[in-house]
Amino acid sequence: MAFGNLQAPFFVKNHVMDELEAITQSRDAKTLRLREARLSKELADRTSATSALLAKCGRAG
């Protein structure tokens, strides 16, 4: 019985650590998805701006 009482806090601590690790992994995955989306949008915006500038220069010349 005393051994069981010693094990309980150990298992609770492990469970909490597992939950924290899962939260961290989830946050990191979300951060990566958001970063990839932002970079993709920035590339699309730059491509669009470059195309618009080239079209404008083509009409002026």
Biopython code that builds the backbone (N, CA, C, O; Angstrom):
import numpy as np
from Bio.PDB.StructureBuilder import StructureBuilder

atoms = [
    (1, "MET", "N", (0.834, -1.192, 0.000)),
    (1, "MET", "CA", (0.000, 0.000, 0.000)),
    (1, "MET", "C", (0.880, 1.257, 0.000)),
    (1, "MET", "O", (0.608, 2.214, -0.725)),
    (2, "ALA", "N", (1.917, 1.243, 0.804)),
    (2, "ALA", "CA", (2.816, 2.394, 0.839)),
    (2, "ALA", "C", (3.479, 2.590, -0.518)),
    (2, "ALA", "O", (3.695, 3.724, -0.948)),
    (3, "PHE", "N", (3.803, 1.494, -1.192)),
    (3, "PHE", "CA", (4.417, 1.586, -2.524)),
    (3, "PHE", "C", (3.459, 2.237, -3.510)),
    (3, "PHE", "O", (3.863, 3.059, -4.333)),
    (4, "GLY", "N", (2.192, 1.867, -3.420)),
    (4, "GLY", "CA", (1.170, 2.473, -4.279)),
    (4, "GLY", "C", (1.043, 3.955, -4.025)),
    (4, "GLY", "O", (0.851, 4.734, -4.959)),
    (5, "ASN", "N", (1.148, 4.355, -2.767)),
    (5, "ASN", "CA", (1.069, 5.778, -2.430)),
    (5, "ASN", "C", (2.262, 6.545, -2.988)),
    (5, "ASN", "O", (2.136, 7.724, -3.319)),
    (6, "LEU", "N", (3.404, 5.900, -3.095)),
    (6, "LEU", "CA", (4.584, 6.554, -3.670)),
    (6, "LEU", "C", (4.493, 6.630, -5.188)),
    (6, "LEU", "O", (4.970, 7.585, -5.801)),
    (7, "GLN", "N", (3.876, 5.615, -5.790)),
    (7, "GLN", "CA", (3.779, 5.581, -7.249)),
    (7, "GLN", "C", (2.788, 6.610, -7.785)),
    (7, "GLN", "O", (3.007, 7.175, -8.856)),
    (8, "ALA", "N", (1.717, 6.857, -7.063)),
    (8, "ALA", "CA", (0.657, 7.742, -7.555)),
    (8, "ALA", "C", (1.194, 9.110, -7.986)),
    (8, "ALA", "O", (0.891, 9.529, -9.104)),
    (9, "PRO", "N", (1.958, 9.820, -7.186)),
    (9, "PRO", "CA", (2.473, 11.126, -7.634)),
    (9, "PRO", "C", (3.388, 11.000, -8.851)),
    (9, "PRO", "O", (3.425, 11.893, -9.698)),
    (10, "PHE", "N", (4.117, 9.906, -8.936)),
    (10, "PHE", "CA", (5.002, 9.692, -10.075)),
    (10, "PHE", "C", (4.191, 9.585, -11.366)),
    (10, "PHE", "O", (4.542, 10.196, -12.375)),
    (11, "PHE", "N", (3.105, 8.806, -11.332)),
    (11, "PHE", "CA", (2.274, 8.637, -12.523)),
    (11, "PHE", "C", (1.531, 9.925, -12.870)),
    (11, "PHE", "O", (1.350, 10.236, -14.047)),
    (12, "VAL", "N", (1.107, 10.664, -11.870)),
    (12, "VAL", "CA", (0.442, 11.943, -12.119)),
    (12, "VAL", "C", (1.425, 12.892, -12.795)),
    (12, "VAL", "O", (1.074, 13.574, -13.758)),
    (13, "LYS", "N", (2.647, 12.934, -12.293)),
    (13, "LYS", "CA", (3.664, 13.810, -12.885)),
    (13, "LYS", "C", (3.930, 13.414, -14.336)),
    (13, "LYS", "O", (4.034, 14.279, -15.206)),
    (14, "ASN", "N", (4.039, 12.125, -14.598)),
    (14, "ASN", "CA", (4.270, 11.669, -15.970)),
    (14, "ASN", "C", (3.101, 12.045, -16.873)),
    (14, "ASN", "O", (3.297, 12.451, -18.019)),
    (15, "HIS", "N", (1.893, 11.910, -16.354)),
    (15, "HIS", "CA", (0.708, 12.249, -17.144)),
    (15, "HIS", "C", (0.707, 13.745, -17.477)),
    (15, "HIS", "O", (0.442, 14.136, -18.614)),
    (16, "VAL", "N", (1.002, 14.558, -16.495)),
    (16, "VAL", "CA", (1.055, 16.008, -16.714)),
    (16, "VAL", "C", (2.141, 16.350, -17.728)),
    (16, "VAL", "O", (1.928, 17.182, -18.610)),
    (17, "MET", "N", (3.291, 15.718, -17.609)),
    (17, "MET", "CA", (4.382, 15.985, -18.561)),
    (17, "MET", "C", (3.974, 15.567, -19.974)),
    (17, "MET", "O", (4.293, 16.263, -20.939)),
    (18, "ASP", "N", (3.273, 14.438, -20.107)),
    (18, "ASP", "CA", (2.787, 13.996, -21.415)),
    (18, "ASP", "C", (1.806, 15.015, -21.999)),
    (18, "ASP", "O", (1.853, 15.318, -23.191)),
    (19, "GLU", "N", (0.927, 15.535, -21.161)),
    (19, "GLU", "CA", (-0.034, 16.539, -21.629)),
    (19, "GLU", "C", (0.676, 17.816, -22.074)),
    (19, "GLU", "O", (0.340, 18.393, -23.108)),
    (20, "LEU", "N", (1.648, 18.248, -21.297)),
    (20, "LEU", "CA", (2.399, 19.451, -21.669)),
    (20, "LEU", "C", (3.148, 19.249, -22.977)),
    (20, "LEU", "O", (3.207, 20.156, -23.807)),
    (21, "GLU", "N", (3.717, 18.069, -23.165)),
    (21, "GLU", "CA", (4.426, 17.767, -24.409)),
    (21, "GLU", "C", (3.460, 17.777, -25.594)),
    (21, "GLU", "O", (3.797, 18.280, -26.666)),
    (22, "ALA", "N", (2.269, 17.227, -25.404)),
    (22, "ALA", "CA", (1.266, 17.228, -26.467)),
    (22, "ALA", "C", (0.843, 18.661, -26.814)),
    (22, "ALA", "O", (0.673, 18.994, -27.987)),
    (23, "ILE", "N", (0.678, 19.489, -25.808)),
    (23, "ILE", "CA", (0.314, 20.893, -26.036)),
    (23, "ILE", "C", (1.433, 21.606, -26.799)),
    (23, "ILE", "O", (1.172, 22.365, -27.732)),
    (24, "THR", "N", (2.657, 21.359, -26.400)),
    (24, "THR", "CA", (3.803, 21.981, -27.067)),
    (24, "THR", "C", (3.886, 21.546, -28.523)),
    (24, "THR", "O", (4.108, 22.374, -29.406)),
    (25, "GLN", "N", (3.712, 20.262, -28.780)),
    (25, "GLN", "CA", (3.767, 19.762, -30.154)),
    (25, "GLN", "C", (2.646, 20.355, -30.991)),
    (25, "GLN", "O", (2.858, 20.720, -32.147)),
    (26, "SER", "N", (1.460, 20.450, -30.416)),
    (26, "SER", "CA", (0.319, 21.032, -31.121)),
    (26, "SER", "C", (0.581, 22.499, -31.455)),
    (26, "SER", "O", (0.302, 22.948, -32.567)),
    (27, "ARG", "N", (1.116, 23.239, -30.490)),
    (27, "ARG", "CA", (1.427, 24.655, -30.711)),
    (27, "ARG", "C", (2.487, 24.817, -31.793)),
    (27, "ARG", "O", (2.367, 25.679, -32.663)),
    (28, "ASP", "N", (3.525, 23.988, -31.738)),
    (28, "ASP", "CA", (4.589, 24.067, -32.739)),
    (28, "ASP", "C", (4.069, 23.748, -34.137)),
    (28, "ASP", "O", (4.464, 24.390, -35.110)),
    (29, "ALA", "N", (3.184, 22.754, -34.238)),
    (29, "ALA", "CA", (2.606, 22.401, -35.541)),
    (29, "ALA", "C", (1.755, 23.551, -36.074)),
    (29, "ALA", "O", (1.802, 23.863, -37.264)),
    (30, "LYS", "N", (0.984, 24.177, -35.198)),
    (30, "LYS", "CA", (0.149, 25.309, -35.611)),
    (30, "LYS", "C", (1.025, 26.476, -36.062)),
    (30, "LYS", "O", (0.738, 27.123, -37.069)),
    (31, "THR", "N", (2.090, 26.739, -35.312)),
    (31, "THR", "CA", (3.013, 27.816, -35.674)),
    (31, "THR", "C", (3.617, 27.559, -37.054)),
    (31, "THR", "O", (3.734, 28.478, -37.865)),
    (32, "LEU", "N", (3.997, 26.318, -37.315)),
    (32, "LEU", "CA", (4.573, 25.968, -38.609)),
    (32, "LEU", "C", (3.554, 26.166, -39.727)),
    (32, "LEU", "O", (3.884, 26.715, -40.778)),
    (33, "ARG", "N", (2.311, 25.719, -39.505)),
    (33, "ARG", "CA", (1.270, 25.905, -40.526)),
    (33, "ARG", "C", (1.034, 27.385, -40.802)),
    (33, "ARG", "O", (0.907, 27.789, -41.958)),
    (34, "LEU", "N", (0.974, 28.195, -39.742)),
    (34, "LEU", "CA", (0.746, 29.631, -39.920)),
    (34, "LEU", "C", (1.918, 30.293, -40.640)),
    (34, "LEU", "O", (1.714, 31.164, -41.486)),
    (35, "ARG", "N", (3.149, 29.883, -40.308)),
    (35, "ARG", "CA", (4.330, 30.438, -40.968)),
    (35, "ARG", "C", (4.315, 30.092, -42.457)),
    (35, "ARG", "O", (4.589, 30.945, -43.301)),
    (36, "GLU", "N", (3.993, 28.838, -42.771)),
    (36, "GLU", "CA", (3.941, 28.429, -44.174)),
    (36, "GLU", "C", (2.860, 29.186, -44.927)),
    (36, "GLU", "O", (3.072, 29.582, -46.073)),
    (37, "ALA", "N", (1.711, 29.393, -44.307)),
    (37, "ALA", "CA", (0.626, 30.148, -44.942)),
    (37, "ALA", "C", (1.050, 31.599, -45.169)),
    (37, "ALA", "O", (0.783, 32.171, -46.226)),
    (38, "ARG", "N", (1.712, 32.191, -44.169)),
    (38, "ARG", "CA", (2.161, 33.580, -44.314)),
    (38, "ARG", "C", (3.181, 33.713, -45.435)),
    (38, "ARG", "O", (3.092, 34.628, -46.254)),
    (39, "LEU", "N", (4.145, 32.807, -45.474)),
    (39, "LEU", "CA", (5.170, 32.871, -46.515)),
    (39, "LEU", "C", (4.565, 32.661, -47.899)),
    (39, "LEU", "O", (4.978, 33.300, -48.866)),
    (40, "SER", "N", (3.596, 31.772, -47.988)),
    (40, "SER", "CA", (2.923, 31.533, -49.261)),
    (40, "SER", "C", (2.174, 32.780, -49.722)),
    (40, "SER", "O", (2.220, 33.140, -50.899)),
    (41, "LYS", "N", (1.482, 33.438, -48.787)),
    (41, "LYS", "CA", (0.757, 34.660, -49.122)),
    (41, "LYS", "C", (1.727, 35.768, -49.532)),
    (41, "LYS", "O", (1.474, 36.490, -50.496)),
    (42, "GLU", "N", (2.830, 35.904, -48.805)),
    (42, "GLU", "CA", (3.819, 36.927, -49.150)),
    (42, "GLU", "C", (4.388, 36.687, -50.548)),
    (42, "GLU", "O", (4.585, 37.634, -51.309)),
    (43, "LEU", "N", (4.648, 35.435, -50.882)),
    (43, "LEU", "CA", (5.157, 35.111, -52.218)),
    (43, "LEU", "C", (4.117, 35.450, -53.276)),
    (43, "LEU", "O", (4.449, 36.021, -54.315)),
    (44, "ALA", "N", (2.866, 35.102, -53.019)),
    (44, "ALA", "CA", (1.799, 35.421, -53.971)),
    (44, "ALA", "C", (1.650, 36.932, -54.136)),
    (44, "ALA", "O", (1.459, 37.422, -55.248)),
    (45, "ASP", "N", (1.738, 37.661, -53.037)),
    (45, "ASP", "CA", (1.631, 39.122, -53.105)),
    (45, "ASP", "C", (2.785, 39.717, -53.905)),
    (45, "ASP", "O", (2.576, 40.607, -54.730)),
    (46, "ARG", "N", (4.011, 39.226, -53.664)),
    (46, "ARG", "CA", (5.164, 39.733, -54.413)),
    (46, "ARG", "C", (5.046, 39.406, -55.895)),
    (46, "ARG", "O", (5.366, 40.234, -56.748)),
    (47, "THR", "N", (4.589, 38.200, -56.197)),
    (47, "THR", "CA", (4.425, 37.790, -57.591)),
    (47, "THR", "C", (3.389, 38.666, -58.280)),
    (47, "THR", "O", (3.584, 39.103, -59.414)),
    (48, "SER", "N", (2.296, 38.915, -57.589)),
    (48, "SER", "CA", (1.234, 39.758, -58.134)),
    (48, "SER", "C", (1.730, 41.186, -58.347)),
    (48, "SER", "O", (1.464, 41.791, -59.386)),
    (49, "ALA", "N", (2.452, 41.724, -57.360)),
    (49, "ALA", "CA", (2.973, 43.086, -57.486)),
    (49, "ALA", "C", (3.984, 43.181, -58.617)),
    (49, "ALA", "O", (4.000, 44.164, -59.358)),
    (50, "THR", "N", (4.826, 42.167, -58.751)),
    (50, "THR", "CA", (5.812, 42.164, -59.837)),
    (50, "THR", "C", (5.119, 42.105, -61.188)),
    (50, "THR", "O", (5.504, 42.815, -62.117)),
    (51, "SER", "N", (4.101, 41.265, -61.301)),
    (51, "SER", "CA", (3.359, 41.157, -62.561)),
    (51, "SER", "C", (2.677, 42.477, -62.906)),
    (51, "SER", "O", (2.685, 42.908, -64.059)),
    (52, "ALA", "N", (2.089, 43.113, -61.899)),
    (52, "ALA", "CA", (1.417, 44.396, -62.122)),
    (52, "ALA", "C", (2.427, 45.459, -62.560)),
    (52, "ALA", "O", (2.142, 46.263, -63.447)),
    (53, "LEU", "N", (3.601, 45.459, -61.939)),
    (53, "LEU", "CA", (4.631, 46.427, -62.292)),
    (53, "LEU", "C", (5.132, 46.192, -63.712)),
    (53, "LEU", "O", (5.318, 47.140, -64.475)),
    (54, "LEU", "N", (5.349, 44.943, -64.061)),
    (54, "LEU", "CA", (5.795, 44.626, -65.410)),
    (54, "LEU", "C", (4.732, 45.009, -66.440)),
    (54, "LEU", "O", (5.062, 45.528, -67.507)),
    (55, "ALA", "N", (3.496, 44.764, -66.134)),
    (55, "ALA", "CA", (2.406, 45.128, -67.057)),
    (55, "ALA", "C", (2.347, 46.643, -67.208)),
    (55, "ALA", "O", (2.140, 47.149, -68.311)),
    (56, "LYS", "N", (2.529, 47.370, -66.106)),
    (56, "LYS", "CA", (2.490, 48.831, -66.145)),
    (56, "LYS", "C", (3.659, 49.371, -66.970)),
    (56, "LYS", "O", (3.483, 50.287, -67.773)),
    (57, "CYS", "N", (4.846, 48.804, -66.774)),
    (57, "CYS", "CA", (6.016, 49.244, -67.522)),
    (57, "CYS", "C", (5.870, 48.901, -69.000)),
    (57, "CYS", "O", (6.340, 49.646, -69.860)),
    (58, "GLY", "N", (5.240, 47.809, -69.290)),
    (58, "GLY", "CA", (5.027, 47.399, -70.670)),
    (58, "GLY", "C", (4.105, 48.340, -71.400)),
    (58, "GLY", "O", (4.279, 48.576, -72.596)),
    (59, "ARG", "N", (3.126, 48.883, -70.704)),
    (59, "ARG", "CA", (2.195, 49.834, -71.322)),
    (59, "ARG", "C", (2.832, 51.204, -71.495)),
    (59, "ARG", "O", (2.527, 51.919, -72.449)),
    (60, "ALA", "N", (3.714, 51.568, -70.577)),
    (60, "ALA", "CA", (4.326, 52.895, -70.624)),
    (60, "ALA", "C", (5.375, 52.974, -71.727)),
    (60, "ALA", "O", (5.613, 54.044, -72.288)),
    (61, "GLY", "N", (6.000, 51.845, -72.035)),
    (61, "GLY", "CA", (7.100, 51.848, -72.988)),
    (61, "GLY", "C", (6.638, 51.671, -74.342)),
    (61, "GLY", "O", (7.444, 51.650, -75.271)),
]
sb = StructureBuilder()
sb.init_structure("model")
sb.init_model(0)
sb.init_chain("A")
sb.init_seg("    ")
for serial, (resi, resn, name, xyz) in enumerate(atoms, 1):
    if name == "N":
        sb.init_residue(resn, " ", resi, " ")
    sb.init_atom(name, np.array(xyz, "f"), 0.0, 1.0, " ", f" {name:<3s}", serial, name[0])
structure = sb.get_structure()
